[in-house]
Amino acid sequence: MTSPPEWQERPSPNHDRRAPGKPVDILLLHYTGMTSGEAALKWLADPAAKVSSHYFVGEDGRIARMVDEERRAWHAGRSFWAGETDINSRSIGIEIANPGHEFGYRPFPDGEIRAVIALCRDILARHAIPPERVLAHSDVAPSRKQDPGELFPWARLAAAGIGHWVEPAAIAAGPVIKRGDAGAAVADLKQKFRDYGYGFGGESEFGEETEAVVTAFQRHFRPARVDGIADASTVATLDKLIAALRFGRSG
């Protein structure tokens, strides 16, 4: 039995009541996307920012608790997953220090990921969060967000019992579905993404929104190539994830 992780208290004033009747059943992972971890900590605790998370994990592995889990932290923003739009009420948010795509995106240090794994395990031991609802910020807000991005080691978390994962299908030549396409193949693709949990608005063709969803999916589940094109590898990986959900397994 592992010991729970240690953290320091770094309270943020940016929180409110969770909406009644909504269980905590999502664990949402972010990167900070700022020039330094300390700058991110200060921003998450600044009342003018109007953003926060329940936890912060630094590149050195230190953990700060910022909002009590009983409260709604303000981390997801405008978002959607599996019919739910108030993701903040249903989730626990972890901000993971990394400059992000804007300020020099880089691999996450080993000590930081070890701390993330320990923290996630601790949270999952206390909340009924299914593996398939351990999500990236980009999953719930694909048109707005990229985090934690294609360098985040989702497979390593899955090996530690965190999240939903299958081995991505190999990239190979074959048919693709891309921006500008329309018809039955696009409709079928979008329905598969809906079945997994991703949201769509009203577009019927493969447009900007669909490209954003495909890109977000690739960042999480097929990071070897992130291009927003639904190639055979992307579609096969999505099919494997949906099948694994139906049979209650991953791997």
C-alpha positions in Angstrom: 0.0 0.0 0.0 1.5 3.3 -1.0 1.5 6.4 1.2 -0.6 9.4 0.1 1.4 12.2 -1.5 2.5 15.2 0.6 1.5 18.7 -0.4 1.7 22.2 0.7 -1.3 24.4 1.1 -1.4 27.3 -1.4 -5.0 28.4 -1.2 -6.7 30.1 -4.1 -9.8 32.3 -3.5 -11.1 31.3 -6.9 -13.8 28.7 -6.2 -17.5 28.4 -5.4 -20.1 25.7 -4.7 -20.4 22.7 -6.9 -23.8 22.5 -8.6 -26.1 20.2 -6.7 -26.8 16.7 -7.9 -23.6 16.4 -10.0 -21.1 13.7 -8.8 -17.4 14.2 -9.0 -16.6 11.8 -11.8 -14.0 13.5 -14.0 -10.3 14.0 -13.3 -9.0 16.8 -15.6 -5.3 17.3 -16.4 -3.9 20.6 -17.6 -0.5 22.1 -18.2 0.1 25.6 -16.9 1.2 27.2 -20.2 3.2 29.9 -18.5 6.9 30.9 -18.4 7.5 29.4 -15.0 5.7 27.3 -12.4 5.9 30.0 -9.8 4.2 32.5 -12.1 1.5 29.9 -12.7 1.0 29.4 -8.9 0.7 33.1 -8.4 -1.8 33.5 -11.2 -3.9 30.6 -10.0 -4.1 32.2 -6.5 -4.8 35.7 -7.8 -8.4 36.8 -7.4 -8.1 38.9 -10.5 -7.3 35.9 -12.6 -10.7 34.1 -11.8 -9.0 30.8 -12.5 -7.8 28.0 -10.2 -7.3 24.3 -9.9 -7.6 21.9 -7.0 -3.9 21.0 -7.3 -0.7 22.2 -8.8 2.3 20.0 -9.6 5.6 21.6 -10.1 8.4 20.4 -12.4 10.4 19.5 -9.3 7.5 17.3 -8.1 6.2 19.5 -5.4 2.4 19.5 -5.0 0.3 22.4 -3.8 -3.3 22.1 -2.8 -5.2 25.2 -3.9 -8.9 24.4 -3.6 -10.7 21.9 -1.4 -12.1 19.0 -3.4 -15.6 19.7 -2.1 -15.5 23.1 -3.9 -15.7 23.9 -7.6 -12.4 25.1 -8.9 -12.4 27.3 -12.0 -10.2 25.4 -14.4 -12.2 23.9 -17.3 -13.8 27.0 -18.8 -16.2 26.5 -21.7 -16.2 22.8 -22.1 -18.2 19.6 -22.9 -17.9 15.9 -22.3 -20.5 13.2 -22.8 -23.5 15.6 -22.6 -22.1 17.7 -19.7 -21.3 21.3 -20.0 -20.5 22.2 -16.3 -17.3 20.3 -16.2 -16.0 22.3 -13.3 -18.9 21.0 -11.1 -18.1 17.3 -11.9 -14.3 17.4 -11.9 -11.1 17.7 -10.0 -8.5 19.7 -11.8 -4.7 19.3 -11.7 -2.4 22.0 -13.2 1.0 20.5 -14.2 3.8 23.0 -14.6 5.0 23.2 -18.3 5.6 26.2 -20.5 3.2 24.8 -23.0 3.1 25.3 -26.8 3.3 29.0 -26.5 6.4 29.3 -24.3 8.6 26.3 -25.2 6.7 23.1 -24.8 9.0 20.4 -23.5 8.8 16.8 -22.0 7.6 16.6 -18.5 10.3 15.7 -16.0 10.3 12.3 -14.4 9.9 13.6 -10.9 6.9 15.7 -12.0 5.2 12.7 -13.5 5.9 10.5 -10.5 4.1 13.2 -8.4 1.2 13.4 -10.8 0.8 9.6 -10.7 0.8 9.6 -6.9 -1.7 12.4 -6.7 -4.0 10.9 -9.3 -3.9 7.6 -7.5 -4.8 9.3 -4.2 -7.7 11.2 -5.9 -9.0 8.1 -7.6 -9.0 6.1 -4.4 -11.4 8.6 -2.9 -13.7 9.3 -5.9 -15.7 7.1 -8.2 -14.0 8.4 -11.4 -14.0 5.8 -14.3 -10.8 5.4 -16.2 -12.4 6.9 -19.4 -13.1 10.1 -17.5 -9.5 10.9 -16.7 -9.3 13.5 -19.4 -7.1 16.2 -21.0 -8.2 19.8 -21.0 -8.0 19.6 -24.8 -10.5 16.7 -24.8 -13.2 18.8 -23.2 -12.3 22.1 -25.0 -10.7 21.0 -28.3 -11.3 24.2 -30.1 -9.6 26.3 -27.4 -7.0 24.2 -25.6 -4.0 22.0 -26.4 -3.0 20.9 -22.9 -1.4 18.8 -21.5 -0.4 18.0 -25.1 1.2 15.3 -27.1 4.3 15.1 -24.8 2.3 14.1 -21.8 2.9 10.4 -21.0 -0.6 9.0 -20.9 0.7 5.5 -21.5 2.8 5.8 -18.4 -0.2 6.8 -16.3 -2.3 4.0 -17.8 0.5 1.5 -16.7 0.0 2.9 -13.2 -3.7 2.3 -13.4 -4.8 5.8 -14.3 -6.9 6.6 -17.3 -8.2 4.8 -20.3 -5.6 3.7 -22.9 -5.0 1.3 -25.8 -1.9 0.9 -27.8 -2.3 3.3 -30.7 -2.7 1.6 -34.1 0.4 1.9 -36.3 0.6 4.7 -38.8 0.4 3.4 -42.3 -0.7 4.4 -45.7 -4.4 4.3 -46.3 -7.6 6.4 -46.7 -7.9 9.6 -44.7 -10.8 11.9 -43.8 -9.9 15.5 -43.7 -11.0 19.1 -43.7 -13.5 19.8 -46.6 -14.8 16.2 -46.7 -18.5 15.5 -46.3 -20.9 12.6 -46.5 -21.4 9.3 -44.8 -17.7 8.7 -43.8 -17.6 12.1 -42.0 -21.0 11.5 -40.3 -19.8 8.0 -39.1 -16.5 9.4 -37.8 -18.2 12.2 -35.8 -20.7 9.7 -34.3 -17.8 7.6 -33.1 -16.2 10.6 -31.4 -19.6 11.4 -29.8 -19.9 7.8 -28.6 -16.6 8.3 -26.8 -17.6 11.6 -25.3 -16.4 14.4 -27.5 -18.8 17.2 -28.4 -19.8 18.8 -31.7 -21.9 21.8 -32.7 -23.9 22.0 -35.8 -21.4 21.5 -38.7 -22.2 18.6 -40.9 -18.9 18.5 -42.9 -15.4 18.0 -41.8 -14.7 21.6 -40.8 -12.7 23.5 -38.3 -14.5 22.0 -35.3 -14.1 18.4 -36.5 -10.4 19.0 -37.2 -10.0 20.4 -33.6 -11.6 17.2 -32.1 -9.4 14.9 -34.2 -6.3 17.0 -33.2 -7.3 16.8 -29.5 -7.8 13.0 -29.8 -4.4 12.6 -31.4 -2.7 14.6 -28.7 -4.1 12.2 -26.1 -4.4 8.8 -27.8 -2.2 8.8 -30.9 0.6 11.4 -30.3 3.0 10.1 -32.8 1.4 12.4 -35.4 -0.8 15.3 -34.5 -2.2 16.8 -37.7 -6.0 16.9 -37.4 -6.4 14.4 -40.3 -8.4 11.3 -39.5 -6.1 8.7 -41.0 -6.5 4.9 -40.7 -4.4 4.9 -37.5 -6.5 7.5 -35.8 -9.8 5.8 -36.7 -8.5 2.4 -35.7 -7.3 3.7 -32.4 -10.7 5.3 -31.7 -12.4 2.0 -32.6 -10.1 0.2 -30.2 -11.0 2.6 -27.4 -14.7 2.3 -28.0 -14.4 -1.5 -28.1 -12.4 -1.5 -24.9 -15.1 0.6 -23.2 -17.8 -1.8 -24.2 -15.9 -4.7 -22.9 -14.7 -2.9 -19.8 -11.0 -3.1 -20.4 -8.0 -1.1 -21.6 -4.5 -2.0 -22.8 
